[in-house]
């Protein structure tokens, strides 16, 4: 009998995180919903149950070390290990603010969730991931953090300027690379990859989903497609990559 895959998804009570929980749960993975707000997280668990997916909830605020520690303790007691960590929780602050005008507060807000939070959760969960026979860390990044795309005239993000968010995603990409290399050198059975979901029609960025759709946002199922494929891949040979549904994304 094949052992079940235990998957923790941060920020999974809505948007892409919820869709990942739904699709991976429907494929038989044991889903743990990580949500900052317990009430909203429980509502997501109940909604998943209505669609045939049994999921558990762990309160998890990626910017709060006490919350992270409590989540690790709960997962250790309830699961004993972790097979997949999907760092999906993110936020963007300071849209359309010029780099010469962006405030330190805005930069710190972006870094807190998208970079420091991602690292804090990953480091805390590594002992549980090491207990897996073959574990995966999947960081939801963005082409907005691609320096290659930012310098390529005509690219979909060439004219974008959300410097705090972009810098945080670029930094998270570097963490992805360096952690992947470290684990490879250790011969640990843990892969680390970054995914670009593209612009997705969700409430991310503080606008209604229909507005995102009008601006060109793709359906949520398309946005999570590459992450789902990587999470379901039977082997774990792919590591230190940045990709989307079209293929490799330039760092």
C-alpha positions, 0 to 999 in steps of 0.5 A, a space after each residue: 500500500 502506497 503511503 499517503 502524501 502529507 501536504 501543507 499549503 500556507 495561505 490556503 483559505 482562499 485563491 490559489 491556495 484553496 485551489 491547490 488544496 482542492 486539486 491535490 486533495 482530489 488526487 488523494 493527498 492529505 491536505 493541511 490548510 495553513 491559515 492566519 485566521 482560524 475562522 476563515 481557515 475552518 470555512 475553507 475546510 468545510 467548503 473543501 469537505 463539500 467538494 469531497 476533500 477532507 482537510 485539516 486546519 493549522 493556524 499559521 501566520 507566516 510573520 509570527 514565530 510563535 504561530 509557526 512554532 505552534 504549527 510545527 508542534 501540531 503537525 509533529 503530533 498529528 502527522 509525524 512528518 511532512 512530504 510537501 510544503 507549498 509556500 503560497 502565502 503572499 501579499 503585495 504592497 505599494 502598487 505603482 509606487 516609484 522606486 525613488 518614492 517607495 517607503 521603508 514601511 512598504 518595503 518591510 511589509 513586502 519582505 515580511 510576508 514574501 521573504 522573511 515569512 517564507 524562510 521562517 516557515 521553511 526552516 521551521 518545517 525542515 525537520 518534518 520534511 527530513 522525515 519524509 522519504 522524498 519531500 518537496 518544497 514549492 515556493 510560489 514566486 512570480 515573474 514580477 521577481 524575474 530580473 531577466 523579464 524586468 529587463 526584457 522590453 515587451 515582456 509581460 512585466 517590463 513596465 511593472 513597478 512594484 519594487 517592494 513586492 518584486 524585490 521580495 520575490 527576487 530574494 525568495 528566488 535566491 533563497 530557493 536556489 541556495 537552499 536547493 543547492 545546500 540540500 543537494 550537497 547534503 544528499 537530502 531527498 528534498 527538492 526546492 523549486 519556485 513557480 510563476 503562476 502568472 496573473 491570476 483572477 483572484 482577490 490578490 492585490 486588493 482588487 475583486 477577482 472580476 477586476 483581475 479577470 478584466 485586466 487579463 487574469 487567468 482562471 485560478 485552475 490555470 494559475 496553479 497548473 504548474 504547481 499541481 504538476 510538480 506536486 504530483 510528479 512521481 519522481 523528485 529529480 527536479 530542483 533549483 528551477 523557476 518555471 511556469 506552464 510555458 517552461 523555464 522562467 529566467 531568474 
